[in-house]
Each structure stands twice: as structure tokens, then as C-alpha cells.
Amino acid sequence: MKLKTLLAILMIPVLAGIAFGQKSGGAEPSKTPAPAAANSARFSPAYAEILLLKTEREAQLESLLIDYTEEYPKIKEARFQLTVIQKDMERLLAVKPAEVSKLTLALGKLMVRKVEIETDVWALRIKYSDDHPEVKRAKRKLEIFEAAIKDILG
């Protein structure tokens, strides 16, 4: 009973301000855009696709870390992929709000595939020199995907 009374007393100034149209805190409204508007790319299909890949890799990494050390090749690969994914996420978040409509599911799938190809290039470069035909092929494939992404994002 005492708690209800205390809450009622504390709410009186707040309710009075609302009833008389006063702003809480008395401060002017912020002139900066709302975080949701500033980061509208977070709600795009492309961002969701990249976020899904990031989540899968983080779960895979956590699973592997239970049994293996940082030197395990799959752990190194997952860490590399997470670095590439983070760069791609930042790239999507840098898109201007007026251009968010470019962030389609198809773009997200292109970016996911690019991460996979970039990981392949990374793994091949560990085994072979840059002059090796497999490395050259993989690098060319990566260039093609990157060009497609740039074509969409501008």
C-alpha cells in the first residue's frame, strides 16, 4: 500500500507536465536525426543477410573455441571472415538514407558470396603464391563480385 502511494506522489509532476503540454526536462528537442533514421540501413534486406552470416560465423567460432586453440585453421578462417563481414556491415551502414532502397536481398546475397570468395582467396594465398593459377582465378572471381557490388552501391 505504501509503495502505491509513493509511486502516485512521484508521478504527479510528470502527469501534470503532460496535462499542461510541458516538455519533460525543459530542454529543446534534439536537432540531430533519430538513430533509426540515421541507421535505416540496419533494417534493409542486405544488412539482414550479412548479419545472418555474421551470426552463423560467431556461433561457429564459439563452438570451435570449446575444443581448439586460436591456431586451429578453422578458427583462423572464422576470424578472417568476421573481419571481412564487419567491413561489409560498415559499408552498408555508410549508405545515405536516401539510397537505402539499393540495399536489396540480392545485394546481400552478393556480399555474402563475396565474403566466401574472399575467404577462399585468403586460404589459397596461404598455400600458394599469388602467381598460382588457382589464386589468380579466385582473385578474378572476387574482382567480378566486388565490381557488381560497386555497380549497385555506386
matplotlib code that plots the C-alpha trace (Angstrom):
import matplotlib.pyplot as plt

x = [0.0, 2.8, 4.6, 1.5, 1.2, 4.9, 4.6, 1.5, 3.3, 6.3, 4.1, 2.2, 4.8, 5.2, 1.5, 1.0, 3.6, 1.8, -1.6, -0.4, 1.7, 5.1, 8.1, 9.8, 13.2, 12.5, 15.2, 14.7, 14.2, 17.3, 18.1, 20.0, 18.2, 16.8, 19.1, 16.6, 16.6, 20.4, 20.9, 18.0, 20.4, 20.1, 16.5, 17.4, 17.4, 21.1, 22.1, 19.9, 21.7, 25.1, 24.0, 22.8, 26.2, 28.0, 25.8, 26.5, 30.2, 30.2, 28.3, 30.7, 33.7, 32.3, 31.7, 35.2, 36.8, 35.5, 37.7, 40.5, 43.1, 43.4, 45.9, 43.3, 42.8, 39.0, 39.3, 41.6, 39.3, 36.3, 38.1, 39.2, 35.6, 34.3, 36.7, 35.6, 31.9, 32.4, 33.9, 30.9, 28.5, 30.1, 30.0, 26.2, 25.8, 27.6, 24.9, 23.0, 19.4, 18.1, 19.9, 18.8, 16.5, 19.6, 20.2, 18.2, 18.3, 20.2, 22.9, 23.1, 23.5, 26.2, 28.0, 27.7, 29.1, 31.9, 32.9, 33.1, 35.2, 37.4, 37.9, 38.8, 41.4, 42.8, 43.1, 44.7, 47.2, 48.3, 49.0, 50.3, 51.9, 49.9, 51.1, 49.5, 46.6, 44.1, 44.9, 44.6, 41.2, 39.8, 41.1, 39.4, 36.1, 36.5, 37.0, 33.8, 31.7, 33.3, 32.5, 28.9, 28.6, 30.2, 27.8, 24.8, 26.2, 27.8]
y = [0.0, 2.4, 1.7, 2.6, 5.9, 6.7, 6.0, 8.1, 11.0, 10.7, 10.6, 13.8, 16.2, 14.0, 13.8, 17.5, 18.3, 16.1, 17.5, 21.1, 20.3, 20.9, 19.1, 16.8, 18.1, 21.5, 21.0, 21.8, 18.8, 17.5, 18.7, 15.5, 12.8, 9.9, 6.9, 4.8, 7.3, 7.6, 3.9, 2.9, 0.5, -1.7, -2.5, -3.5, -7.0, -6.7, -5.9, -8.7, -11.1, -10.0, -10.1, -13.7, -14.7, -12.9, -14.6, -18.0, -17.4, -16.2, -19.3, -21.5, -19.8, -20.1, -23.8, -24.4, -22.4, -25.0, -27.7, -25.9, -23.2, -20.0, -21.7, -24.1, -23.3, -23.2, -20.7, -18.5, -18.7, -17.7, -14.8, -13.7, -13.9, -11.9, -9.2, -9.1, -9.2, -6.3, -4.2, -5.0, -4.2, -0.8, -0.3, -0.8, 1.5, 4.2, 4.3, 7.5, 7.3, 8.4, 5.4, 2.7, 1.3, -0.1, -2.5, -5.3, -9.0, -9.6, -7.2, -9.0, -12.3, -10.8, -9.6, -13.0, -14.7, -12.1, -12.9, -16.6, -15.9, -13.5, -16.3, -18.7, -16.3, -15.9, -19.6, -20.1, -17.4, -19.3, -22.4, -20.8, -17.7, -15.0, -16.3, -19.7, -20.2, -21.1, -17.9, -15.9, -17.5, -16.8, -13.3, -12.6, -14.0, -11.8, -8.8, -9.6, -9.8, -6.6, -4.8, -6.0, -4.6, -1.3, -1.1, -1.3, 0.9, 3.4]
z = [0.0, 0.8, -2.5, -4.5, -2.6, -3.2, -6.9, -7.1, -5.5, -7.8, -10.9, -10.1, -11.6, -14.7, -15.2, -14.6, -17.2, -19.8, -19.0, -19.5, -22.6, -21.0, -22.3, -19.8, -18.7, -20.3, -22.9, -26.6, -28.9, -30.5, -34.0, -34.8, -36.7, -34.7, -34.5, -36.5, -39.4, -39.3, -39.4, -41.6, -43.5, -40.4, -41.5, -45.0, -46.5, -47.5, -43.9, -42.6, -44.9, -43.8, -40.2, -40.6, -41.9, -39.1, -36.5, -38.1, -38.1, -34.5, -33.4, -35.4, -33.8, -30.2, -30.9, -32.2, -29.3, -26.9, -28.3, -30.2, -29.8, -31.8, -34.0, -35.4, -39.1, -38.9, -36.1, -38.1, -41.1, -39.0, -37.5, -41.0, -42.2, -39.3, -40.1, -43.7, -42.6, -40.2, -43.0, -45.3, -42.5, -42.0, -45.8, -45.7, -42.7, -44.6, -47.3, -47.3, -46.0, -49.4, -51.1, -48.7, -51.3, -53.0, -50.1, -51.5, -50.7, -54.0, -52.8, -49.5, -51.3, -53.5, -50.4, -48.6, -51.7, -51.9, -48.3, -49.1, -52.2, -50.3, -47.7, -50.5, -51.8, -48.3, -47.9, -51.3, -50.6, -47.5, -49.6, -52.9, -54.3, -56.0, -59.3, -58.9, -61.4, -58.6, -56.8, -59.9, -60.7, -57.3, -57.3, -60.6, -59.3, -56.3, -58.6, -60.5, -57.4, -56.0, -59.3, -59.1, -55.6, -56.5, -59.5, -57.1, -54.4, -56.7]

ax = plt.figure().add_subplot(projection="3d")
ax.plot(x, y, z, "-o")
ax.set_aspect("equal")
plt.show()
